[in-house]
Amino acid sequence: MSASQNTSGRASASVNALAGEIVDRLVAGAAQYRVHVSRGELGELLIDAGAKVPGGIDVGLLLTEICMGGLGRVTLAHAPGAPKWPFWLTVSSNDPVVACLASQYAGWSLSHEKFFALGSGPGRAQARAEKLFEELPYRDQAERVTIVLESAAPPPKEVVEKVATKSGVAPDKVAFIYAPTQSLAGGAQVVGRVLEVALHKAHELHFPLDDIVDGIATAPLSPPHPDFVQAMGRTNDAIIYAGRAHLFVKGPAAAARELAEKLPSSNSRDYGQPFAEIFKAYKGDFYKIDGSLFSPAEALVTAIETGETFRAGEINEALLDKSFG
């Protein structure tokens, strides 16, 4: 294990080493967490967190922390904002660029024949197989890596080999944790991306990542649904119509104001319907949906050098209720 430099110039711990400690807790408490642990054909560690096992919300919280490479704090508590849906998941990180973009972002396309899943988690920061890493200096060097998949099935050996090779480790040093969106754990870890979505939007807006110092975000825990499109829709709607993100940034107050104004999902041309309906309107082509829709409903940005805070957007309770049922 070795430390690396993050975008703010500070030394960052190994995200895979930190996440590995949480993985160990999950393995040790498999019965308690209602997950199934096994070894695959190449010796890879496989953890079913919601496909053929119940899993649960607690597992979803741990999955979120694993996805963030151990650099995020995740809690679930009663919160105001949407009376019918009182329990909200809150995510925070004092190293949000590494935690959210270098680790949590589901940006690694992993496929073979009929298997397809987007890889999330700290293994991405070691493999650095995505174009995004041309802009992120963080590079992990750990003895073992972890990848989280939104999937109802474990990866085939070809995907295992790809991840191991790109990460520079043996297959038996790779852990895959998988859970479908319809599961309690899978749904919770998607809602747990509310801060990551804000970071990704800031990046798309070309806000300097070096200037993002800290962040916290919250969104209501979405109820599961057995249908994939409805389940996916609810997790997205939790963020798009009720997510709140607060970023603390360096630099000019004018830049902080502009970021706050442009962050909310209401700036998108596709804003205004439950996500499942939008998805169906585009005939299931995810990439035709306006990318700016994937944002928190409400944004706060504090310019720490002036003490000014700028706000934009608002929670849309009506659309949240329509989505959640």
Secondary structure, DSSP 8 states (H G I E B T S, - for coil): -B-EE-TTS-EE--HHHHHHHHHHHHHHTHHHHT-EEEE-TTS-EEEESSSSS---HHHHHHHHHHHTTT--EEEEEE-SS-TT--EEEEEEESSHIIIIIIIIS--EEEEETTEEEEEESTHHHHH--SGGGGT-----B-SSEEEEE--SS---HHHHHHHHHHHTS-GGGEEEEE--TTSHHHHHHHHTTHHHHHHHHHHHTT--GGGEEEEEEEEE-----SSHHHHHHHHHHHHHTT-EEEEEE-S-HHHHHHHHHH-SGGGSTTTTS-HHHHHHHTTT-GGGS-GGGSS-SEEEEEETTTTEEEEEE---HHHHHHHH-
